[in-house]
Amino acid sequence: MLKSGVLALASAIVLAGCGLGDAGKPDPYVLLPGKWGWEGSNDCREAPEVISFSASRKHMYLALSPAREDGGREPRRVGEYRILQQIPEGLRMSLKGETRMDDSGQPVTWDLVLVDRDTYCWRRNDWGDGCTKPLRRCGVEA
């Protein structure tokens, strides 16, 4: 009995370290924090997007971190998302202050879709399976 408990704990620690949550599914709260850039752009060097979460995991923050003349960076928040639910491939969220409407007249919601541990894309609720150009984790080669 003790042996199985130790094995379960060790498995949970290993999965958490790999960015996997329960049942081996990707854990967006572990994988997403950090710097990201649109694929094929200079974003990672010039103005990476920085993702962070509230302690309650009810909000995701998106900030731009443009380079200053002195070489430093000063993050500027550009988006606050209310997390509506975790979906199998990522997170479903609503953007604070969203003005775009879907065909039913409701503010659009957004799915942040984890393609893999170093890539994600955005999908609007009214796009079907379509997705934006991918964003890649800064410092990771494609």
N, C-alpha and C positions, 0 to 999 in steps of 0.2 A: 504494500500500500504506500509506504513512504517513498519507495523507488518510483512508482508511477507519478506521484505528486511532484517529485524532483524533476522528472522528465517533462512533465507538463509545464512547469515553471521555466525550465531551460528552453523549451520550444517557444514559449511566449516571448522570452527575452530575445531569442534569435530572430523571430518574425518581426518584432518591433524594430530591431536594428536594421532590417531589410526594408522597412517601410510597409510591412504587411500587417493588417489588423486581423480581426477574427476571421476564421475560415480561410486564411491565406489571401484575402482580398486586399488590394492596395488601400492604404490608409492615407487619404488626402491631407489629413492634419499633420502627418509626419513627412510626407513627400513634398508638399507644396511650399512651405516657408523657404524663403531665399530669393535669389535674383534670377530673373528670366528675361529673354529677349526674343523678338519675332524672328523666326527662321529666315536666313538670308539677309539680315539687317546688321547694322553696327550697334544695336541696342545695348548689348552686354558691355561694350567699351564706352559708349557715349551716354546712355541713359537707360540703365536696366530697370525693369519693373520689379518691385520688391513686394512679395506676398508675406503677410503675417495674419495671425488669427487672434481674436480676443481670448482671454483666459477661459471664458464660458463656452467657447467654440460656437457661438451663435452669430458671429460676424467675421468676415474676412476683409482685410484691408489691402488695397493695391496702391502702392506709392511709386512714383518715378524718382530715380536717384541720379539726376543729371550731374555731370562733372562740373565743378566750379573752376574758375581761372586759377586758383591756387592748388588745384589738383585734388582737393577734397570733394566730398559729395554731401549734398543736403537733401535728404528725402522729402518729397512733397506728396501728400496724400491726394490721389486723384479718384479713388473709388472706395466706397464702403458698401459691402454686400451683406444682406441678411441671409443667413443660411436657412433654407426652407427644409431641406432634407439631404441626407447622404444617399446617393444613387449608386448602383453597382460599379459604374465607371468613374465616379467622381462626386461632385456636389451640385445640387440645384439651388440657385440663389436669386434674390431680387436685388437690383441695384438701387441704393438710396437715391431718391430724386429722379428715378427713371421717367422719361416723358414719351418714349416710344410705345406704341400700342400694337397689340396683336390683332388678328382679324375679328376677334370677339369684343374688341374695345377695351381689353384689360392691359395693364402695363406688362411688357414682355418679362419673362423670367429667363435666366441664363443657366446653362449647364456648363460647368467646367469639367471637361472630359480628359481624364488621364489616359494618354495613349500608351505611355510606358513611364518608368520612374523619372525620366528626364525630359519628357515631352507632354504638353497638353494643348488643347484647343478649346475654343468657345463654341457653344451651340445655343441658339435662341429656341424658345419653346415652340415657335411657329416655323422653324426651318426643317422639320422632319429629321432626317439623319445627317443633314449637311453640317459642316463644321468650318470654322475659320482656318486660315493658315496657321500652322503650328507654332507654338512658342517652345523654346528649348532652355533648359537650365544653363545658366552662364558657367563657363569653365568646363563644360562637357562637350566633347567633339561629337558630331553627328555620325 
